[in-house]
Amino acid sequence: MLEGQWSEALAANNIRTILDWPKNLTIKGDAGLEEHLQTFGCWLQRTSEFNKKEFLTLCYSHCQGLWMFLDQSSFIKLHLLLWRLQNLLTLVQWSRKQLDVGVPCMICRGTQHSSAGRHNCWNQEHWTMKQHIRLGQLVQWWGIMGLLPRFPESQELRRISQMWKEMELSHQEINLKAAGWNKREIEICGFLIESMVTQLCNRYGCIWTSEDCTDQLYPPPTLQALLMLVLVPCIDNMSVQGILMYFILDVANFLQYKDNLLQPFCHAFTVPYSFSQQIKAFWMFDRGRIKVFN
């Protein structure tokens, strides 16, 4: 009964009704408050898992080959799912502070947790929810900027495939140049894209999630692998933003976009201007537009 009401309120984006429910029980002095809170905790964890899986299924189902394709109906569905995840995040944030009772934890399947243990589980759920929301915002941004065609037409597939070949060739040439650098040059250019990717791989293990991935260098094996980078547990968000911005500059260059894609990305994801210009300088160096001075 209660779970049905919570689900209806969530579907209607009416989380205020859900948050007011425990307050009303407390005011009334309901003897079954603890039991109701346990039920709510289980419902929230179960609902969160279901919606995260539904969201990932939507993203995966629209990835074909190297790219992602999103028609209007799917874009609307993505928006609604993202909105629901944000509402669930609000409920998780509330639960992280309030549910200090013996809630059977759906996250780790434990039933005998201490207060600290339950709090850690809610913290983990809070973090993973934020990661999924960040992924949704990224896909949404790519769609808004017109970077995700509606359908995988043969012309678009050839265009993207050619871009990837050119990126791979370009970075193979960069690696050959780097092999002849002296120690001083390597120290000056130690934050280039290959170094960034290598550092993340050393810290977090395999960062590209793709069946076709044969190495852990740049460029990523697919756009999907790049976007899924935000789901790597405890990954440094600034490093992810750096790789994303570098890739965006590559896309704008190889596909000859006239619009400045970097600026709207920085506005959408609150990236410091100085950091974006640093990444742009590294990208320009890779393209031979800036030279190293000893």
N, C-alpha and C positions, 0 to 999 in steps of 0.2 A: 504494500500500500504506500508506505513512505518513499520507497525507492522509485516507484512509478511517478510520484509527485515531483521528486527531485529531478528525474529524467525529463519530465515535461517542462519543468522550469528551466532546465539547462538548454533544452531545444529551443525555448522561446527567448533565450538570452536574458532570463530573469533570475540572475544569481542573487539578487537582493532578497528574494523570497527564501532562497535556500539558507542564506546567512542569518536571516531573521528567525528561522525556525528554532535553532538551539537557544537563542536568547529568550524566546517566548517560553520554552520548556523550563528554563532556569527561573524565570520570573514566577511561573506557576508552581514551581517546586515539584516538578514531575518526578515520581519515585523511580521511573524507568529511564532516567536521563542517561546513565552510563551505558545501558544496553542500546539505547537509540544512537548514542555517539559511536559505539562499536559498529553498529549497522551502517552508519553514515561513512565511517572510515573505510570499511570494506567496499561499499558502493563507489566511493570516490576513487579508490585505487583501481578497482575493476573497470570503471568508466574511463579513467585516464589511459589505462593500457589499451582498451578497445579503440579509443579515438586516435592514439598515437599510431597504432597498427593500420587503421583506416587511412590516416593521412599518408603514411609511408607507401601503402598500396597504391594510392592515387598517384604519388610521385613516380614510383617504379613503373607503373603501367603506361606512363606517357614518355618514358625514355626509350628511344629506339636508336641503335647504333651509337654514334658519338654524341648525340644531342638529345634535347627534350622538346616535345611538341605539345602545345596546349591550346585546345580550342576554347571558345567562349564559355560553353557550359561547364567545362572542366575548371576553367579559371574561376568561375563563380563558386563552384563546389569547393575549390581550394580556399577561397576567401571565407566561406562559411565555416569550414573546418578549422581554419586558423583562428577565427573569432571564438570558436568553441574551446580550442586549446587555451586561448588567453583567459577565458572565463574559468576553465579548470585550474589554470595556474593561480588565479585569485583564490579559489577554494583550497588549493594545496597550501598556499601561503597562510591562510587562516588555520588550516588543520595543523600545520607545523607548529603553530603557537598554542593551539587550544586542546588538541587531542592528547592529553597526558593521562590516558586511561589504558586498560589492558586490551587494546585493539588488536585482533588477529591480523598480522601484517601480511598483506597480499604480495608485497614487494619481495620479501625474503622467505615468505611462507612460515614465518616464526610466530608462535603464540605465547611464548614465555619471556618476552623481552622486557628489559628494564626501561625506565623512562628515557635514559640516554640512548639506548638501542633504537627505540621507536623514533626518537628525534632524528637520529642519523638516517633512518629509512626515509623519513619525510624530507630531509635535506637532499637526499639522493633523488627522490622523485621530483623535487623542486628544480634541481639542476637539469635532469633529463627533459623535463617539460620545457624549460627555457631553451634547451638545445633544439628541440623539435619546432618550437615557435620561430627560432632564428632561421632554421632551414626553410620554414614556410614563408618567412619574410623575404628570404633570398629568391626563392622561386617566384614569388609575387613580383619582386622588383624586376627580375629578368623578363617577366611577362609584360609588365607595364612599359618597360623600355623598348618593347618590340623585338626582343632578342629570341623569343620562343615562337617560331612559326606555328600556325594552327595545325597543319597537317604535314606528315613526312613526304612531301613531294620529291620526285627524283631530282629536280633541279636544286632544291635546297640541300638534299643529301650530298650531292656532288660538290656543292659549294663548301659545305662544312668539312667534308672529307679532304678537299684540297687545302683548306685552311690548316687542318691538323698535320698534313704532310709537310706544309711549309714551316709550321711551328717546330716540328720534330727536326727538320733539316737545319733550321736556324740555330737550334740549341745544340745540335751535334757540332756545328761549326764553332759555337761558343766554347764547348768543352775542349775542342782541339786547340783553340787559342789559349785557353786557361792552362793547358798542359805545359805550355812553354813559358808561363809567367815565372818571374822570380819571387822570392819570399816577400819582398816589399810590396809588390803588386797584389799578391794574394791577401796580404794583411789589409791593404787599402780597400779591396773589393770583396771582403769576407762576408758581406751581407747580400750578395747576389742570389738570384732565385734558386740556383742549385744548392747553395749553402743553406738557404732557408729550408728547403725540402729535406735535405740530408739531416739537418739538426732536428727537425720534427720526427723523422724516421728513427733517429737514434734515441730520442726521448720517449716516443709513444709506440714504436714498432711500425708495422706496415700501415701507412696512412691512406693509400689508395685502395678502395674496395671495388675491385673489378675482376671478373674471371679472365679478362684478356690482358691483365696487367703482368708484364714480364720483368719490370724493374720499378724502382721507386724514385725515378727522376722526373723532371719536368719536361714536357707538359703532362698533365694527368691523362690517364687512359681514356676517359670520357668526361663529359660535363657532369654526369651523375656522380662520378667518383669525386670530382672537385666539390660539388655542393654537399655531398655526404661527409666531407671533412669536418663540418661543424658538429657532427654526431660522435666524433672520437672522444671517449671519456676523458674529462678533465683537460682537454686540449687548450692551449694558450690562444685566446681569441684574437689577440693582436697579430700573431703569426698567421692565423687563418685569413684575417683581413688583408695582410700584406700579399699573400699568394693570390687571393681573389682579385685584388687591384691590379696585380701584375698580369693576370690572365685577361682581365677586362681590357687593359691596354693592348694586349696581343690581339684580342678579338677585334677591337676598333681598328687596329692597323691592318690586319690581314683581310678583313671584310670591308674595309674602307668606309667605316661609318664617319659621317661628317659631324655628328653631334659629339660633344664632350661627355663621355660616359662616366668618367672618373668623378666629376663634380657631383652629379646626382647620387652616385653611390655613397660618397662621403656624407652628404646631407641625410640620406635615408638611414645610415648606420652610424651616425655621429663619429666619423673618423676624423681625428685631428688633421688640419690642413698641412701642418709640417710633416706628418707621417706620410700622407698621400704624395707630397712633393718629393720626399725621400725615395719612395718606391718608384715614382716616375723617373727620377734621376738614374736609378739603377737600371731601369728598363731602357732608358736612352743610351746608357753606357753599353748595354748588351747589343744595342743596334748600331754601335759605332758612332753615335752622334755626340758622345762625350768621351774624351781621352783621359787616361790616368797620367798624372804628373808625378814623377819621383821627387 
